[in-house]
Amino acid sequence: MERHELTEKVRFGMVPGPSAGQDIEMVEAQYRTHTFARHVHETYTIGLVETGAQRFYRTGAQHIAARDGIILVNADDVHTGEAETEGGWAYRAIYPLPDHFERVCNGLLCGDRGAPYFPEAVVEDAQIAAQLRLFYELLDSPSNRLLLDTVLYAILSGLVLRHSRTRKPLQPRRPDKPVLQRVRSYLMDHLEQNLTLDELSTVAQLSPYHLVRQFKAEFGLPPHAFQVQARVIRAKALLKDGLSPATVAVACGFHDQSHLTHNFKRCMGTTPARYQKALSKTVQAG
């Protein structure tokens, strides 16, 4: 994630959006005495309070968001912001455009439903709060792009389904085995590429929401986890052929050797170098 530091307490940046060419603005900030005047954004605000508490005006009333509270501000909502506690507050927020949410709604609600409206300014939702924390953690370290996309889409779709005025029951869809096999083959044929969830959705002609759930039901793993497993399997084969771990990392689509080592050890219980060394000793003993 690219970040631009404006002050010692505020950092802005752009994070990958749910579709190509539509990145989302993000802020990480801590305030003690600053007070925001009434203003609007052309985007939504989805903020997670990490410490302290914030008081703000939205939709004709004052609201307080404490730690783990999720702040929801609709696009063009007039709002403010100030500290509710003496020590101020720290939070991180993403600012999706209405287009981002319209795309999510179209896939979830089976038709053009437009952008959602969130009636509540603050919601308590432990699952979405945990997903937001995970999303921010993934931004701070090398991670699987499919995982990043999947977590972001889960955040946006969860907010629509559980907290928007436009929510309604999803239309059930039967898994299409040939389609899912096509997605699986596409993943296997492009293991070295940093595929996005949007690309896989295009291959499947399914919304990301339905693709992730149907793929997991069919193969036991969501696409991002399946990709990691397949990369590790390919890495094993290349290590057996004598390629160095650094070369294997690039060939299998990992960011670098440390990223390969992290995922390889999680799956195999040892590092690529130790795995390769053990194989060499076995061959010599034979």
C-alpha positions in Angstrom: 0.0 0.0 0.0 1.3 3.4 -0.9 1.2 5.9 2.0 1.7 9.6 2.1 2.4 11.1 5.6 0.8 14.5 6.1 1.5 14.9 9.9 2.9 12.8 12.7 -0.6 11.5 13.4 -2.3 11.1 10.1 -1.5 8.9 7.1 -3.4 8.6 3.9 -3.0 6.0 1.2 -4.7 4.0 -1.5 -5.6 0.3 -1.1 -6.7 -2.2 -3.8 -10.4 -1.9 -4.5 -12.8 -4.8 -5.3 -12.4 -4.3 -9.1 -9.5 -3.3 -11.4 -8.8 0.4 -11.6 -10.9 1.3 -8.6 -8.6 1.7 -5.6 -10.0 2.9 -2.3 -8.7 5.7 -0.2 -7.7 4.9 3.4 -6.7 6.9 6.5 -4.9 5.9 9.7 -5.1 8.6 12.3 -4.9 9.6 15.9 -6.4 12.8 17.3 -6.5 14.4 20.7 -7.8 17.9 20.4 -8.7 18.2 16.7 -12.3 19.0 15.8 -13.7 18.4 12.3 -16.1 21.1 11.1 -19.3 19.9 9.3 -18.3 18.5 5.9 -19.2 15.8 3.4 -17.4 13.2 1.3 -18.3 11.9 -2.1 -17.5 8.5 -0.7 -18.8 6.3 2.1 -16.8 6.3 5.4 -16.2 2.9 7.1 -14.2 3.5 10.2 -13.0 1.3 13.0 -12.2 2.9 16.3 -9.0 1.3 17.8 -8.5 3.3 21.0 -10.5 6.0 22.8 -13.8 7.2 21.6 -15.1 9.6 19.0 -18.1 11.9 19.1 -19.6 13.0 15.8 -22.7 14.5 14.2 -24.5 12.6 11.5 -28.2 12.5 10.3 -29.5 15.1 12.6 -28.0 13.7 15.9 -24.8 13.2 17.9 -23.3 9.8 18.1 -20.4 8.2 20.0 -18.2 5.4 18.7 -16.0 3.6 21.2 -13.3 1.0 20.7 -14.3 -1.6 18.1 -17.3 0.5 17.1 -17.8 0.7 13.3 -18.5 4.2 12.1 -20.8 4.4 9.0 -21.2 7.6 7.0 -23.1 7.5 3.7 -21.8 9.4 0.7 -22.8 13.1 1.0 -23.9 12.8 4.6 -23.0 16.0 6.6 -20.9 14.9 9.6 -18.3 16.2 12.1 -15.8 14.6 14.5 -14.1 15.2 17.8 -12.7 13.4 20.8 -15.2 12.0 23.3 -12.4 10.9 25.8 -9.6 13.0 27.2 -6.9 11.0 25.4 -8.6 11.4 22.0 -9.2 8.6 19.6 -7.4 6.5 17.1 -9.0 4.9 14.1 -8.5 3.5 10.6 -11.1 4.0 7.8 -11.7 3.2 4.2 -13.6 5.4 1.8 -15.4 3.3 -0.8 -17.1 5.1 -3.7 -20.8 4.5 -4.3 -19.7 2.6 -7.5 -17.9 0.1 -5.2 -21.0 -0.6 -3.2 -23.3 -0.7 -6.3 -21.1 -3.4 -7.7 -21.4 -5.4 -4.5 -25.2 -4.9 -4.4 -25.7 -6.0 -8.0 -24.0 -9.3 -7.2 -25.7 -9.8 -3.9 -29.2 -8.8 -4.6 -29.5 -10.2 -8.1 -30.1 -7.0 -10.1 -29.3 -3.3 -10.2 -30.2 -2.1 -6.8 -28.0 1.0 -6.7 -25.8 2.1 -3.7 -27.0 1.1 -0.2 -28.1 3.4 2.6 -26.9 2.8 6.2 -29.4 4.2 8.7 -27.2 3.7 11.7 -24.2 5.9 12.3 -22.5 3.4 14.6 -22.8 -0.4 14.6 -21.5 -3.1 16.9 -20.6 -6.1 14.7 -17.7 -8.3 16.1 -17.4 -10.2 12.8 -17.0 -7.2 10.6 -14.7 -5.5 13.1 -12.5 -8.5 13.0 -12.5 -8.5 9.2 -11.5 -4.8 9.2 -8.6 -5.5 11.6 -7.5 -8.4 9.4 -7.7 -6.3 6.3 -5.5 -3.6 7.8 -3.0 -6.3 9.0 -2.8 -7.7 5.4 -2.0 -4.3 4.1 1.0 -4.0 6.4 2.7 -7.2 5.2 3.1 -9.2 2.0 -0.2 -11.1 1.4 -2.1 -13.1 -1.1 -4.1 -10.6 -3.3 -7.0 -13.0 -3.5 -7.1 -13.1 0.3 -7.0 -9.3 0.5 -9.9 -9.0 -2.1 -11.9 -11.7 -0.4 -11.7 -10.0 3.0 -12.6 -6.6 1.6 -15.6 -8.1 -0.3 -16.7 -9.8 2.9 -16.6 -6.5 4.7 -18.6 -4.6 2.0 -21.2 -7.4 1.5 -21.6 -8.0 5.2 -22.4 -4.3 5.8 -24.9 -4.4 2.9 -26.6 -7.6 4.1 -26.7 -6.8 7.8 -26.8 -3.0 8.2 -28.1 -1.4 5.1 -31.7 -0.4 4.4 -31.5 -2.2 1.1 -30.7 -5.6 2.5 -32.9 -8.6 1.7 -32.5 -12.4 1.6 -30.1 -13.7 -1.0 -31.4 -15.7 -3.9 -30.0 -19.3 -3.5 -27.9 -20.5 -6.5 -27.0 -24.1 -7.3 -23.3 -24.8 -7.7 -22.3 -25.2 -11.3 -19.6 -27.9 -11.2 -18.2 -27.2 -14.8 -17.9 -23.5 -14.0 -16.1 -24.2 -10.7 -13.7 -26.6 -12.4 -13.0 -23.9 -15.0 -12.1 -21.5 -12.2 -9.9 -24.2 -10.5 -8.1 -24.8 -13.8 -7.6 -21.1 -14.3 -6.0 -20.8 -10.8 -3.7 -23.8 -11.5 -2.6 -22.4 -14.9 -1.8 -19.0 -13.4 -0.2 -19.8 -10.0 2.7 -17.4 -10.6 0.3 -14.5 -11.2 -1.2 -12.2 -8.5 -4.8 -12.9 -9.6 -7.7 -10.8 -8.3 -11.1 -11.9 -7.1 -12.5 -9.8 -9.9 -10.6 -11.8 -12.5 -11.9 -15.1 -11.1 -15.5 -13.7 -11.0 -15.2 -12.9 -14.7 -14.0 -16.4 -15.5 -16.9 -17.9 -13.6 -19.5 -15.3 -14.6 -20.5 -15.2 -10.9 -20.5 -12.5 -8.3 -17.5 -12.6 -5.9 -19.9 -13.5 -3.1 -21.4 -16.5 -4.8 -18.0 -17.6 -6.3 -16.2 -17.7 -3.0 -19.0 -19.7 -1.3 -19.6 -22.1 -4.2 -15.9 -22.7 -4.7 -15.4 -23.5 -1.0 -18.4 -25.8 -1.0 -17.0 -27.7 -4.0 -13.3 -27.9 -3.1 -13.2 -27.4 0.7 -11.2 -24.2 0.5 -12.0 -20.6 -0.7 -10.0 -19.6 -3.8 -7.3 -17.7 -2.0 -6.5 -20.7 0.3 -6.6 -23.1 -2.6 -4.1 -20.9 -4.5 -1.7 -21.0 -1.6 -2.0 -24.8 -1.3 -1.4 -25.2 -5.0 1.6 -22.9 -4.9 3.1 -24.9 -2.0 2.6 -28.2 -4.0 4.3 -26.7 -7.0 7.1 -25.4 -4.7 7.7 -28.9 -3.4 8.2 -30.2 -6.9 10.6 -27.4 -7.9 12.6 -27.9 -4.7 12.9 -31.6 -5.5 14.3 -30.6 -8.9 17.1 -28.6 -7.1 15.9 -25.0 -7.7 16.9 -22.6 -5.0 14.1 -21.4 -2.6 14.5 -17.8 -3.9 14.0 -19.0 -7.5 11.1 -21.2 -6.4 9.4 -18.3 -4.7 9.3 -16.2 -7.9 8.2 -19.2 -10.0 5.3 -20.0 -7.7 4.0 -16.4 -7.3 5.1 -15.6 -3.8 6.3 -12.1 -3.1 9.7 -13.2 -2.0 11.6 -16.0 -0.3 10.3 -15.1 3.2 6.7 -15.2 1.9 7.3 -18.6 0.5 8.9 -19.8 3.8 6.0 -18.5 5.8 3.4 -20.3 3.8 5.5 -23.4 3.2 6.1 -23.9 6.9 2.4 -23.4 7.7 1.5 -26.3 5.3 4.5 -28.6 5.7 5.8 -27.9 9.2 9.3 -27.0 8.0 11.1 -24.5 5.8 11.8 -24.9 2.1 15.5 -25.0 2.7 15.2 -27.8 5.4 12.8 -29.7 3.2 15.2 -29.6 0.3 18.1 -30.6 2.5 16.2 -33.5 4.0 15.4 -34.7 0.4 19.1 -34.5 -0.5 20.1 -36.6 2.5 17.4 -39.2 1.6 18.8 -39.5 -1.9 22.3 -39.9 -0.7 21.3 -42.5 1.8 19.5 -44.4 -0.9 
